[in-house]
């Protein structure tokens, strides 16, 4: 159950804590997520990080879910609590922690636009609502999927259009648009550059490359660009702390992630 940078992050944290632990990437075929969890039971593994396409498939093999994982219907982290295997979803909380800790940005009371309605987008929508955002607007090409994400935000959620980007304090790209773009070159963007403005915070959850076309356009417009690596570090740190009972070394993890 694999994420390309997760072993680097986790192993950096383990070294910093002086723990004789190691994370390795495991290839798991689609549809075999639950079987991988049973392997965790058999082998006595301390924890698992879970990525697509397994985030829903692992759920039937778990004993319990956190409230966040239950609301999202998706798990990205698994650990032991006593004899039970418990699934959590730390993605959205990782973004909120990164904004607050790494950048001094408070999403509470902010007017937010989330681009996309997939798993990452839903986790961000839920986390922003829990953080006290004044409004969470979901913009997606498929309205039916967007409505599912909007419902997670409760009374502060709203279905929107690209025109809502201009009025937002915080814009989060939770689509894959921009992934794999040439660093420093032109590439596709999830929203037109003309809709960005000075004073906004623009986050791109894509981190390959770290500087996406969207973030370059945001900087040109006078907005504050934030790459997706902080969310990756903080969501992983929550898992590592959960597994080990020790605070994860964020600086060591960030250095490990940026070494790729």
C-alpha positions, 0 to 999 in steps of 0.5 A, a space after each residue: 500500500 504505497 505512496 511514492 514519498 511516504 517511505 522517505 517521510 516516515 524513515 526520516 521521522 524514525 531516524 530523527 526519533 532514534 527508532 529502529 523502524 522502517 517503512 517500505 513501499 508495497 505493491 498491492 493490486 487493485 481490489 486487494 486492499 482488504 487482503 493487505 490489511 489481513 496481512 498486517 494482522 498476520 505479520 504484526 505490522 505497526 501501521 499502514 499508509 494507504 493510497 488510491 485505489 485502496 482507500 475504500 477497499 480496506 474498510 471492510 477489513 478494519 475493526 473501527 473507523 475514526 469519525 473523519 474516515 467514516 464521514 469520508 468513506 476513505 482511509 489513508 492510515 491504519 494503526 492498532 488500538 489495543 487488539 483493533 485495527 483502526 482506520 483514519 483519514 488525515 489528508 484534510 487535517 494535514 492541509 489545515 495543519 500545514 497552513 497554520 504551522 508552516 505558513 501562519 495562515 488561519 483558514 477559520 473565517 476564510 471564504 474558500 474555494 475547492 477545485 475538484 470533488 474527488 477523495 482529496 477534495 472531499 477531505 479538504 472540504 470537511 477539514 476546512 469546515 471543521 476549521 471554521 471556514 466562513 464558506 466552502 465552495 466546491 467547483 467541479 465539472 460534474 455537479 453530482 460529485 460536487 454535491 457530495 463534497 458540498 454536503 460534507 461542509 454542512 451549512 457553510 458548503 455551497 456548489 459554485 462555478 469558476 467565477 467564485 474563485 475571484 472572491 475567495 480568500 483561499 483557493 485549493 486545487 484538489 484536482 490532478 490538473 498540473 501534475 507532471 507539468 514541465 518545471 518552469 514551463 507552460 501547462 494546463 491549469 484547473 482555473 483561468 489565471 485571470 480569475 486569481 487576484 492579489 491577496 489570495 492564498 492559492 494552494 496546489 495539492 499537486 507536488 510533482 512538480 512543486 511549482 505548478 503552472 497554477 502556483 506560478 500564475 498565482 505568484 504573478 497575480 500577487 497571490 500567495 502560492 502554497 505547494 502541496 508538500 506541506 499537506 503530505 508531510 503533516 498528514 504523514 506526521 499525524 500517522 507516525 505520531 499515532 503509530 509510535 506515540 512520539 511527536 514526528 519531526 516535521 523538519 526532518 520529514 520535510 527535508 526527506 520529502 524534498 530530497 526526491 
